[in-house]
Amino acid sequence: MTGNDEITTAPANDDGGVAVADPSLFGSSFVVLIMDYEPRTNKPIYSFEDLREYLETKDDNGIFHFAYEDVYIGVSPDDLSAEEILDVVNSIP
């Protein structure tokens, strides 16, 4: 979602796979990216166990990543509180 009721789809790659959406186009939104690979980022990738502590001390609303077993999850929270983010994260099966 990009902050409105319009559902957007990602364009297909040349091989027919779905292209990843450009995070700069999201606008005001809450985005969760679930990956089966380690993302390339200059920021730390937190462990799931350290997520609560990180959220309580973070000072920006930029995207952050954490690892849960072999899965990597990126979150772009906008203006959600730490508790709201944890509620969403804990609802992921």
DRENPA-800491 format. One record per residue (C-alpha): residue in one letter; x, y, z. Coordinates in steps of 0.001 Angstrom, whole numbers, plus 500000, padded with zeros to 6 digits. Layout:
BEGIN
AXYZ ...
END
This chain:
BEGIN
M500000500000500000 T501183503495499294 G499028505452501728 N495760505135499805 D493226502430498966 E494744501675495574 I496507498307495381 T499643498423493285 T501519495516491774 A505218495282491106 P506300495097487469 A507641491814486106 N511319491272485324 D512499490041481925 D512441486465483260 G508822486780484422 G509663487203488122 V508207490056490111 A510444493092490466 V510959494488493948 A509170497749494563 D511292500886494968 P511037501900498663 S511354505575497706 L507953505298496002 F506100504009499073 G505127507407500473 S503575507401503918 S503197503745504736 F504239500827506860 V506236498323504836 V507443494854505810 L509847493093503445 I510426489372504033 M513512487938502306 D515149484524502094 Y518539486177501605 E520657488617503604 P519953492142502361 R522776494440501305 T522708497239503813 N525230499449505555 K523081499397508683 P523298496635511289 I521021493624510969 Y519562492990514401 S518655489632515874 F515000488963516586 E515808488732520304 D517314492257520291 L514435493829518379 R512498495187521395 E515596496883522843 Y516483498365519449 L512966499735518924 E512935501351522353 T516166503243521626 K516042503935517874 D515957507594516933 D514876507588513285 N512051506170511195 G514306504747508501 I514168501159507384 F515821498601509646 H516454494868509286 F516448491930511624 A517104488238511233 Y514795485466512362 E516429482083511816 D517165481947508033 V514752484760507164 Y515546488478506988 I512838491047507587 G513058494705506632 V510697497193508237 S509996500755507180 P507895501971510112 D507044505618509405 D505340506857512583 L504421503635514391 S505364503121518008 A507682500334519135 E504683498390520487 E502790498701517195 I505820497494515235 L506303494559517620 D502611493629517275 V503004493451513499 V506332491584513659 N504955489062516171 S501971488389513905 I504238487111511119 P504008483294511177 
END
